[in-house]
Amino acid sequence: TKVYFPRMLAPIAAILPGLVDLAVALVALVVVIVAEGVTPGIALLLTPLWILGLVAVALAVGLWLSALNARYRDVRYALPFATQLWLFVTPVIYPASYVSGDWRYLYAVNPAVGVFEGFRWSVLGGPVPGAEAFISLGSLLALLASATAYFQSVQREMADVI
C-alpha cells in the first residue's frame, strides 16, 4: 500500500504468456504461407486486428474476474466451470454458421464470437464476418468499459483484502 504499483498491470501481465505462444504459432504460419506461395489478401492482412480483439476480450474478462476474485474469494472455484462453459458457447471448434435464425444475433452478444469468426476468416478462409461481428464488437466494448470501471472502483480496496 505504500509503494505505487499500477494494479491494472497484474491482469495485463497474465495475457502476455499467451501472446508469446501465439507469436510463435504465427511465425510457423508465416513459414507455411511463404513455403506454399500464398499471396496474402486483405483477409490475412487483417489478422492483427483480430488478435487485438482477442487481447481486448482477454483483458476485459481478466479485469472483471480479478476484481471479483479480490472481493469474493469463491470466484476462483467457479472459474474452471465458467471457462469450460464459455468454450462451448464460443465458435472455437465449430463455425458460428451452425447457429441459425434469430439466435445468431443473441449468440453474437458473446464478445468472443466476432473475434473468432474474424480470425477464422483471416487465417482459414472461412466466411466473411457479417452483422453479428458488429454486435459482438459492441458487447466487447461494453464489457471492456464496464470491466475497467469496476476494476478502477475496487482497486484501492484490493491491497486491504489481499
Kinemage of the C-alpha trace (Angstrom):
@kinemage 1
@onewidth
@group {chain A} dominant
@subgroup {mainchain}
@vectorlist {calphas} color= white
{ca thr a 1} P 0.000 0.000 0.000
{ca lys a 2} L 2.977 2.333 0.462
{ca val a 3} L 4.679 1.695 -2.880
{ca tyr a 4} L 2.871 2.772 -6.028
{ca phe a 5} L 2.173 -0.110 -8.351
{ca pro a 6} L -0.338 0.174 -11.178
{ca arg a 7} L -2.674 -2.659 -10.203
{ca met a 8} L -4.025 -3.000 -13.719
{ca leu a 9} L -0.651 -4.399 -14.794
{ca ala a 10} L -1.327 -7.683 -12.983
{ca pro a 11} L -4.256 -8.758 -15.214
{ca ile a 12} L -2.418 -7.441 -18.280
{ca ala a 13} L 0.654 -9.488 -17.361
{ca ala a 14} L -1.478 -12.638 -17.319
{ca ile a 15} L -2.192 -12.132 -21.034
{ca leu a 16} L 1.461 -11.885 -22.106
{ca pro a 17} L 2.394 -15.613 -21.975
{ca gly a 18} L -0.494 -16.410 -24.300
{ca leu a 19} L 0.658 -13.704 -26.701
{ca val a 20} L 4.172 -15.169 -26.757
{ca asp a 21} L 2.710 -18.576 -27.588
{ca leu a 22} L 0.568 -17.003 -30.311
{ca ala a 23} L 3.610 -15.197 -31.749
{ca val a 24} L 5.479 -18.495 -32.075
{ca ala a 25} L 2.477 -20.073 -33.796
{ca leu a 26} L 2.155 -17.092 -36.145
{ca val a 27} L 5.827 -17.415 -37.117
{ca ala a 28} L 5.132 -21.041 -38.043
{ca leu a 29} L 2.061 -19.906 -40.004
{ca val a 30} L 4.112 -17.329 -41.920
{ca val a 31} L 6.664 -20.013 -42.787
{ca val a 32} L 3.893 -22.244 -44.164
{ca ile a 33} L 2.368 -19.317 -46.104
{ca val a 34} L 5.718 -18.474 -47.688
{ca ala a 35} L 6.504 -22.139 -48.429
{ca glu a 36} L 3.130 -22.625 -50.111
{ca gly a 37} L 3.493 -19.427 -52.126
{ca val a 38} L 0.233 -17.934 -50.851
{ca thr a 39} L -0.256 -14.285 -51.707
{ca pro a 40} L -1.704 -12.565 -48.649
{ca gly a 41} L -5.046 -10.926 -49.303
{ca ile a 42} L -6.922 -8.351 -47.287
{ca ala a 43} L -8.281 -11.071 -45.006
{ca leu a 44} L -4.822 -12.230 -43.981
{ca leu a 45} L -3.603 -8.675 -43.534
{ca leu a 46} L -6.433 -8.035 -41.039
{ca thr a 47} L -5.182 -10.795 -38.722
{ca pro a 48} L -3.523 -8.298 -36.314
{ca leu a 49} L -6.907 -6.612 -35.903
{ca trp a 50} L -8.467 -9.889 -34.743
{ca ile a 51} L -5.524 -10.522 -32.428
{ca leu a 52} L -6.083 -7.081 -30.903
{ca gly a 53} L -9.744 -8.016 -30.417
{ca leu a 54} L -8.704 -11.251 -28.746
{ca val a 55} L -6.427 -9.332 -26.376
{ca ala a 56} L -9.291 -6.935 -25.595
{ca val a 57} L -11.626 -9.842 -24.766
{ca ala a 58} L -8.993 -11.449 -22.541
{ca leu a 59} L -8.263 -8.131 -20.828
{ca ala a 60} L -11.927 -7.360 -20.195
{ca val a 61} L -12.653 -10.789 -18.749
{ca gly a 62} L -9.392 -10.729 -16.784
{ca leu a 63} L -10.169 -7.351 -15.256
{ca trp a 64} L -13.660 -8.420 -14.227
{ca leu a 65} L -12.543 -11.744 -12.774
{ca ser a 66} L -9.508 -10.372 -10.953
{ca ala a 67} L -11.557 -7.628 -9.324
{ca leu a 68} L -14.322 -10.059 -8.411
{ca asn a 69} L -11.812 -12.603 -7.069
{ca ala a 70} L -10.178 -9.970 -4.868
{ca arg a 71} L -13.547 -9.136 -3.352
{ca tyr a 72} L -15.196 -12.578 -3.397
{ca arg a 73} L -12.754 -15.424 -2.862
{ca asp a 74} L -15.093 -18.128 -4.188
{ca val a 75} L -14.859 -16.820 -7.740
{ca arg a 76} L -11.740 -18.902 -8.350
{ca tyr a 77} L -13.672 -22.107 -7.664
{ca ala a 78} L -16.311 -21.295 -10.267
{ca leu a 79} L -13.761 -20.197 -12.856
{ca pro a 80} L -12.943 -23.628 -14.403
{ca phe a 81} L -16.644 -24.369 -14.921
{ca ala a 82} L -17.312 -20.903 -16.363
{ca thr a 83} L -14.305 -21.171 -18.686
{ca gln a 84} L -15.437 -24.547 -19.998
{ca leu a 85} L -18.979 -23.288 -20.489
{ca trp a 86} L -17.659 -20.239 -22.352
{ca leu a 87} L -15.611 -22.556 -24.600
{ca phe a 88} L -18.773 -24.366 -25.693
{ca val a 89} L -20.727 -21.168 -26.401
{ca thr a 90} L -17.888 -19.675 -28.455
{ca pro a 91} L -17.156 -20.837 -32.012
{ca val a 92} L -13.750 -22.303 -31.277
{ca ile a 93} L -14.217 -25.829 -32.635
{ca tyr a 94} L -17.282 -25.136 -34.766
{ca pro a 95} L -18.207 -22.222 -37.039
{ca ala a 96} L -20.818 -19.699 -35.943
{ca ser a 97} L -22.810 -20.573 -39.061
{ca tyr a 98} L -24.140 -23.595 -37.148
{ca val a 99} L -26.298 -21.162 -35.191
{ca ser a 100} L -29.197 -20.092 -37.389
{ca gly a 101} L -32.120 -17.721 -37.463
{ca asp a 102} L -32.649 -15.027 -34.894
{ca trp a 103} L -30.464 -16.959 -32.458
{ca arg a 104} L -27.415 -15.694 -34.366
{ca tyr a 105} L -27.924 -12.176 -33.003
{ca leu a 106} L -28.319 -13.379 -29.439
{ca tyr a 107} L -25.310 -15.628 -29.941
{ca ala a 108} L -23.291 -12.645 -31.195
{ca val a 109} L -23.669 -10.914 -27.815
{ca asn a 110} L -20.784 -13.156 -26.759
{ca pro a 111} L -17.809 -10.817 -27.353
{ca ala a 112} L -15.567 -13.675 -28.463
{ca val a 113} L -17.847 -14.722 -31.342
{ca gly a 114} L -16.880 -11.882 -33.660
{ca val a 115} L -13.201 -12.235 -32.846
{ca phe a 116} L -13.072 -15.966 -33.529
{ca glu a 117} L -15.129 -15.693 -36.696
{ca gly a 118} L -12.894 -12.882 -37.950
{ca phe a 119} L -9.797 -14.878 -37.128
{ca arg a 120} L -11.274 -17.928 -38.887
{ca trp a 121} L -11.989 -15.753 -41.946
{ca ser a 122} L -8.489 -14.257 -41.976
{ca val a 123} L -6.451 -17.391 -41.443
{ca leu a 124} L -8.586 -20.311 -42.617
{ca gly a 125} L -10.589 -18.657 -45.371
{ca gly a 126} L -13.970 -19.023 -43.701
{ca pro a 127} L -16.989 -16.859 -44.481
{ca val a 128} L -16.686 -13.092 -44.115
{ca pro a 129} L -17.977 -11.948 -40.710
{ca gly a 130} L -21.433 -10.432 -41.039
{ca ala a 131} L -23.541 -8.076 -38.975
{ca glu a 132} L -23.044 -10.347 -35.978
{ca ala a 133} L -19.440 -9.140 -35.785
{ca phe a 134} L -20.669 -5.602 -35.064
{ca ile a 135} L -22.957 -6.878 -32.293
{ca ser a 136} L -20.010 -8.788 -30.860
{ca leu a 137} L -17.801 -5.692 -31.127
{ca gly a 138} L -20.405 -3.619 -29.291
{ca ser a 139} L -20.640 -6.151 -26.477
{ca leu a 140} L -16.841 -6.310 -26.336
{ca leu a 141} L -16.575 -2.543 -25.957
{ca ala a 142} L -19.300 -2.539 -23.291
{ca leu a 143} L -17.564 -5.387 -21.447
{ca leu a 144} L -14.193 -3.644 -21.610
{ca ala a 145} L -15.616 -0.321 -20.412
{ca ser a 146} L -17.534 -1.923 -17.549
{ca ala a 147} L -14.546 -4.063 -16.538
{ca thr a 148} L -12.237 -1.070 -16.484
{ca ala a 149} L -14.725 0.991 -14.469
{ca tyr a 150} L -15.334 -1.817 -11.957
{ca phe a 151} L -11.631 -2.565 -11.600
{ca gln a 152} L -10.879 1.129 -11.024
{ca ser a 153} L -13.597 1.330 -8.387
{ca val a 154} L -12.317 -1.611 -6.327
{ca gln a 155} L -8.572 -1.364 -6.890
{ca arg a 156} L -7.954 0.740 -3.783
{ca glu a 157} L -9.567 -1.907 -1.592
{ca met a 158} L -7.581 -4.772 -3.154
{ca ala a 159} L -4.465 -4.244 -1.053
{ca asp a 160} L -6.548 -4.366 2.121
{ca val a 161} L -8.356 -7.549 1.100
{ca ile a 162} L -5.327 -9.387 -0.240
